[in-house]
Amino acid sequence: MAGQDEQVKLPRAAKGKRSQFYDDPAVDQMMTFLLELMAETAALRERVDTIERLLDEKGSVSRDEIEAYSPSAQTEAERSAWTQQFLRRVLRAHEPR
């Protein structure tokens, strides 16, 4: 088992054939783009939430405090609810009718 201080090495390129879910490969590419953009947006939203919470608590914030922040169970629940609503809003058109 790797220790917390060890750096995890991930492969730089995916192996194997890319999955295709739609008849048009361009639709698969757009969905991949959308999902990656959604993941980045959610990560940025959590970081902004961390900064806002630290500012509310302390009035100022350092990069180290942001990196070391550990959300409470209540904060995790609020973030999870936001993420679920975000996914529903963005993927609403993709739901079966």
trRosetta pair geometry for C-beta under 8 A, 3 or more apart (Angstrom, degrees):
i j d omega theta_ij theta_ji phi_ij phi_ji
2 6 4.5 -116 -174 69 102 138
2 8 6.7 121 108 -85 169 84
3 6 4.9 107 58 -11 77 103
11 14 7.3 119 102 -86 122 33
11 15 7.3 -40 147 -22 162 98
14 18 7.5 83 99 -89 138 79
18 28 7.6 126 140 141 115 140
19 28 7.6 -165 102 -152 68 135
20 25 6.1 -54 -125 -102 118 80
20 28 5.5 -82 -133 -63 64 158
21 28 5.8 137 35 -101 81 101
21 31 7.4 -53 56 58 127 159
22 25 7.5 170 77 -83 90 22
22 27 3.9 -61 92 84 160 128
22 28 5.4 -164 33 -50 100 80
22 31 7.5 139 -13 -9 129 135
23 27 7.6 47 54 26 59 135
24 27 4.6 88 78 -5 97 104
24 28 7.6 -169 100 -3 57 81
25 28 5.3 -48 -156 34 48 116
25 29 6.4 50 147 -21 71 101
26 29 5.5 -50 -149 35 37 114
26 30 6.4 37 151 -18 66 103
27 30 5.7 -52 -147 38 33 110
27 31 6.3 34 153 -19 65 105
28 31 5.8 -55 -146 37 31 110
28 32 6.4 34 154 -20 64 105
29 32 5.7 -52 -149 35 31 113
29 33 6.4 34 152 -19 64 106
30 33 5.5 -51 -148 37 33 115
30 34 6.2 36 153 -21 66 105
31 34 5.5 -51 -145 36 33 113
31 35 6.2 30 157 -16 66 106
32 35 6.0 -57 -145 39 28 107
32 36 6.3 25 157 -15 64 109
33 36 6.0 -61 -148 39 26 108
33 37 6.2 24 156 -17 64 111
34 37 5.8 -59 -147 39 28 110
34 38 6.2 31 154 -21 64 107
34 90 7.5 165 176 164 109 120
35 38 5.5 -50 -145 35 32 114
35 39 6.5 35 154 -21 64 102
36 39 5.7 -50 -149 33 33 112
36 40 6.6 31 153 -15 64 105
37 40 5.7 -53 -148 38 33 110
37 41 6.2 36 152 -21 66 107
38 41 5.6 -54 -145 37 31 113
38 42 6.3 31 156 -19 65 105
38 86 7.4 149 -160 141 100 112
38 87 7.3 82 -179 -100 139 69
38 90 5.9 161 -105 110 124 169
39 42 5.9 -54 -147 36 29 110
39 43 6.4 29 153 -18 63 106
40 43 5.7 -55 -148 37 32 111
40 44 6.3 31 154 -17 66 106
41 44 5.8 -55 -147 38 30 110
41 45 6.2 35 152 -24 64 106
41 86 7.6 -171 111 -176 117 140
42 45 5.5 -51 -146 33 32 116
42 46 6.6 33 154 -19 63 102
42 83 5.6 55 -140 -118 125 98
42 86 6.4 157 -90 97 97 158
43 46 5.8 -52 -153 34 32 111
43 47 6.6 32 150 -18 64 105
44 47 5.6 -54 -148 37 35 112
44 48 6.3 35 154 -18 68 104
45 48 5.9 -53 -148 37 30 110
45 49 6.3 35 151 -22 63 107
45 82 6.9 -155 146 133 139 136
45 86 7.6 -148 1 -76 170 157
46 49 5.4 -53 -147 36 32 116
46 50 6.4 38 151 -23 65 101
46 79 5.9 51 -108 -144 94 132
47 50 5.5 -48 -151 31 33 115
47 51 6.6 33 151 -17 64 103
47 66 7.1 42 -157 -175 85 119
48 51 5.6 -52 -149 36 35 111
48 52 6.3 35 153 -19 67 106
49 52 5.8 -54 -146 37 30 111
49 53 6.3 29 156 -18 64 107
49 75 7.7 146 147 -168 122 105
49 79 6.5 163 94 -94 169 104
50 53 5.9 -59 -148 37 28 108
50 54 6.3 23 156 -15 65 108
50 66 5.7 101 124 -146 125 78
50 69 4.8 140 -156 82 117 163
50 71 7.4 -97 -97 -67 89 100
51 54 5.9 -58 -147 39 29 108
51 55 6.2 30 155 -19 65 108
51 61 5.9 173 -145 82 72 169
51 66 6.2 -1 -80 -108 78 115
52 55 5.7 -56 -147 38 29 111
52 56 6.4 33 154 -21 64 105
53 56 5.6 -51 -149 33 32 113
53 57 6.4 25 155 -14 64 108
53 69 7.6 115 79 -154 120 139
53 71 7.9 89 55 -111 170 87
53 75 7.0 16 -97 -119 161 135
54 57 5.8 -59 -147 41 32 108
54 58 5.8 -21 172 25 70 114
54 61 4.3 85 116 -104 127 122
54 65 5.7 124 -147 133 147 123
54 66 6.7 -102 -4 -84 159 67
54 69 6.5 -94 -62 -92 118 130
55 58 6.8 -77 -123 58 21 76
55 59 6.6 47 -165 -123 58 12
55 60 7.2 39 -119 -85 69 12
55 61 5.6 -66 -67 -28 72 119
58 61 6.5 122 70 -75 124 67
58 65 7.6 -64 25 -174 161 163
61 65 5.4 -130 -160 76 75 131
61 66 6.2 73 164 -54 118 92
62 65 4.7 99 55 3 77 101
62 66 7.2 -138 97 -5 44 85
63 66 5.6 -53 -153 33 36 114
63 67 6.4 32 153 -16 68 107
64 67 5.8 -56 -146 40 32 109
64 68 6.0 18 158 -10 67 114
65 68 5.9 -63 -137 46 28 103
65 69 6.5 55 155 -56 62 90
66 69 5.9 -32 -156 -10 29 118
71 75 3.7 -125 -170 94 106 129
71 76 5.2 138 111 -55 122 75
71 79 6.9 0 176 -9 170 138
72 75 4.7 100 50 7 74 101
72 76 7.0 -132 97 -4 40 87
73 76 5.6 -52 -148 36 33 114
73 77 6.4 36 152 -22 64 104
74 77 5.7 -53 -151 34 31 112
74 78 6.5 30 151 -17 64 104
75 78 5.7 -53 -149 36 34 111
75 79 6.3 32 153 -17 66 107
76 79 5.7 -57 -146 39 30 111
76 80 6.1 33 154 -22 65 107
77 80 5.7 -53 -145 35 29 113
77 81 6.4 31 154 -20 63 104
78 81 5.8 -53 -150 34 30 111
78 82 6.5 31 151 -19 64 104
79 82 5.6 -52 -149 35 34 112
79 83 6.3 34 152 -20 66 105
80 83 5.7 -53 -147 35 32 112
80 84 6.4 32 154 -19 65 104
81 84 5.8 -53 -148 35 31 111
81 85 6.4 28 154 -15 64 107
82 85 5.9 -60 -151 40 30 109
82 86 6.1 35 151 -24 66 108
83 86 5.5 -53 -145 35 31 116
83 87 6.4 32 156 -19 65 104
84 87 5.8 -52 -148 35 30 111
84 88 6.5 30 153 -18 63 106
85 88 5.7 -55 -149 38 32 112
85 89 6.3 33 154 -21 66 106
86 89 5.9 -55 -148 35 28 110
86 90 6.3 14 161 -9 65 111
87 90 6.2 -62 -141 43 26 102
87 91 5.7 -9 173 14 66 119
88 91 6.7 -72 -129 55 18 88
88 92 6.2 52 162 -72 59 85
89 92 6.0 -26 -158 -28 23 115
91 94 4.6 -56 -172 41 79 119
91 95 6.8 99 132 -44 85 82
92 95 6.1 -39 -162 1 38 114
